[in-house]
Amino acid sequence: MADEFQVPEGFQKMDTVPTWDYVANPIFKGVFIAAEGDVGPNHSNLYTFRIEDGSLMSVWGSGVLDVRFKNLQMGEEVIIRYLGKQKSEKVKGREYHNFEVYHKLPKANE
């Protein structure tokens, strides 16, 4: 029965939005368009951006990114730079993934 289904003209299949691989590509740039909380088995935040080619890319939240994104506004341009693993100053023997985040509000006429 499923083989008989034909997609109506003009419709495109929706796939899941890919997520940023910060180890392979340590610099990320996009326009912030959405945020979801309590996603996946770790109940994480998931941030969605429109990237340069017009497609969507999501970024999983982390302790560092969630704090940096706290006051992020829809439509802001964002650049994230992965800095690698850093030793925690608060918890001995623990490491975390560190990031720098830069943002810019869009110009009023854009």
Legacy VTK file of the C-alpha trace (Angstrom):
# vtk DataFile Version 3.0
C-alpha trace
ASCII
DATASET POLYDATA
POINTS 110 float
0.000 0.000 0.000
2.827 2.431 0.795
4.238 1.888 -2.709
1.082 3.411 -4.208
1.626 6.806 -2.554
2.731 9.582 -4.879
3.982 12.901 -3.562
1.808 15.777 -4.772
3.569 18.310 -6.973
5.481 21.002 -5.105
6.011 18.995 -1.898
9.487 18.141 -0.655
10.395 15.476 1.867
11.337 16.860 5.287
14.402 15.305 6.856
15.902 15.898 10.238
18.096 18.957 10.479
21.805 18.052 10.640
23.766 19.046 13.728
27.062 20.902 13.860
30.168 18.737 14.290
32.355 21.175 16.201
35.394 18.879 16.242
35.494 18.496 12.444
34.484 22.138 11.777
35.448 24.335 14.737
33.938 27.553 13.307
30.175 27.858 12.855
28.221 30.788 11.448
24.469 31.150 11.088
21.339 33.171 11.829
19.463 32.059 14.942
15.896 31.022 14.127
14.642 28.623 16.837
15.335 26.945 20.167
13.833 23.831 21.723
14.288 22.575 25.254
14.160 19.083 26.749
15.194 17.365 23.497
16.534 13.830 23.237
17.590 11.329 25.882
19.742 13.922 27.703
16.917 16.496 27.819
19.205 19.044 26.135
18.541 22.340 24.411
18.686 22.335 20.621
19.313 25.597 18.729
18.518 25.927 15.024
20.250 28.295 12.613
19.959 29.182 8.936
23.434 28.865 7.463
25.035 30.589 4.487
23.730 28.180 1.813
20.143 28.694 3.062
19.818 25.300 4.726
19.200 24.666 8.415
21.754 23.419 10.944
21.195 22.669 14.622
23.591 23.044 17.531
23.228 20.943 20.681
23.320 22.943 23.871
25.927 22.428 26.568
26.634 24.101 29.873
28.806 26.698 28.138
26.595 27.255 25.071
23.360 27.431 27.055
24.813 30.254 29.175
26.204 32.089 26.123
22.883 31.739 24.225
20.719 32.808 27.181
19.894 36.262 25.777
20.191 35.416 22.081
17.400 36.969 20.000
15.732 35.498 16.933
17.374 36.756 13.759
20.778 37.444 15.312
23.868 36.446 13.370
26.045 34.118 15.416
29.595 32.839 15.119
30.689 30.001 17.395
34.316 28.986 17.768
35.129 25.648 19.376
38.170 26.001 21.653
38.592 22.328 22.530
38.433 20.606 25.879
39.452 22.617 28.928
40.142 21.508 32.486
37.494 22.619 34.950
38.684 25.005 37.621
35.666 24.114 39.789
35.691 20.300 39.599
39.078 18.618 39.913
39.789 16.083 37.149
36.843 17.166 35.006
36.994 18.573 31.478
34.405 20.433 29.424
34.029 21.595 25.816
34.691 25.327 25.614
33.344 27.772 23.017
33.552 31.466 22.162
30.291 32.955 20.888
29.961 36.202 18.939
26.620 37.708 17.928
25.266 40.653 15.987
21.747 41.999 15.675
20.534 42.280 12.079
20.418 45.755 10.564
16.946 47.289 10.566
16.771 47.462 6.756
17.827 43.823 6.170
LINES 1 111
110 0 1 2 3 4 5 6 7 8 9 10 11 12 13 14 15 16 17 18 19 20 21 22 23 24 25 26 27 28 29 30 31 32 33 34 35 36 37 38 39 40 41 42 43 44 45 46 47 48 49 50 51 52 53 54 55 56 57 58 59 60 61 62 63 64 65 66 67 68 69 70 71 72 73 74 75 76 77 78 79 80 81 82 83 84 85 86 87 88 89 90 91 92 93 94 95 96 97 98 99 100 101 102 103 104 105 106 107 108 109
